[in-house]
Amino acid sequence: MCVVFLGLGEFFFPRVDRVETMPAARHSDEFKAQVVREVIEKDRTIESVTAAYDLVAQTVGNWVARYEE
């Protein structure tokens, strides 16, 4: 989005019809299983695993929840 400064604290925000989002990352089932095993079997916290693999905590939490079902 481009914001235009008009002067003296005035800004113009052009209309945006849609917000562009980043595509969801795709991880293999093998990778997901490895991450879940680290949480379940190695008693690591979700936070430590997400930091190690540069993942989002909510994503790993979802994987763990699906495994536990």
C-alpha positions as CSV (number, residue, x, y, z in Angstrom):
1,M,0.0,0.0,0.0
2,C,1.2,3.5,-0.8
3,V,0.5,6.3,1.7
4,V,0.8,9.8,0.4
5,F,1.8,12.7,2.7
6,L,-0.2,15.8,1.9
7,G,1.4,18.1,4.4
8,L,0.7,19.3,8.0
9,G,-0.2,15.9,9.3
10,E,-2.6,15.0,6.5
11,F,-2.3,11.7,4.7
12,F,-4.0,10.0,1.8
13,F,-4.6,6.3,2.0
14,P,-5.7,4.9,-1.4
15,R,-8.5,2.3,-1.4
16,V,-7.4,-1.3,-1.2
17,D,-9.7,-3.8,-2.7
18,R,-8.0,-6.9,-1.3
19,V,-5.3,-7.6,1.2
20,E,-2.4,-9.7,-0.1
21,T,-1.3,-12.4,2.2
22,M,1.6,-14.7,2.1
23,P,0.9,-18.3,1.0
24,A,0.8,-20.9,3.7
25,A,4.0,-22.9,4.1
26,R,3.7,-26.5,3.1
27,H,5.5,-29.1,5.2
28,S,5.8,-32.8,4.4
29,D,4.0,-35.3,6.7
30,E,7.4,-36.7,7.6
31,F,8.6,-33.2,8.8
32,K,5.4,-32.7,10.8
33,A,5.8,-36.1,12.4
34,Q,9.4,-35.3,13.4
35,V,8.4,-32.1,15.0
36,V,5.5,-33.7,16.9
37,R,7.8,-36.5,18.1
38,E,10.1,-33.9,19.6
39,V,7.3,-32.4,21.5
40,I,5.7,-35.7,22.6
41,E,8.6,-38.1,23.0
42,K,11.4,-35.8,24.0
43,D,9.3,-33.7,26.3
44,R,10.3,-30.4,24.6
45,T,8.1,-27.4,24.8
46,I,6.3,-26.2,21.7
47,E,8.1,-22.9,22.1
48,S,11.6,-24.5,22.0
49,V,10.7,-26.6,19.0
50,T,9.2,-23.7,17.1
51,A,12.4,-21.6,17.8
52,A,14.6,-24.5,16.6
53,Y,12.7,-24.9,13.3
54,D,11.5,-21.3,12.8
55,L,7.9,-22.3,12.9
56,V,4.8,-20.6,14.4
57,A,3.7,-22.0,17.8
58,Q,0.0,-22.2,16.7
59,T,1.0,-24.4,13.8
60,V,3.0,-26.8,15.9
61,G,0.2,-26.8,18.5
62,N,-2.3,-27.8,15.8
63,W,0.0,-30.6,14.6
64,V,0.3,-32.0,18.2
65,A,-3.4,-31.7,18.8
66,R,-4.2,-33.7,15.6
67,Y,-1.6,-36.4,16.7
68,E,-3.2,-36.7,20.1
69,E,-6.8,-37.2,18.7
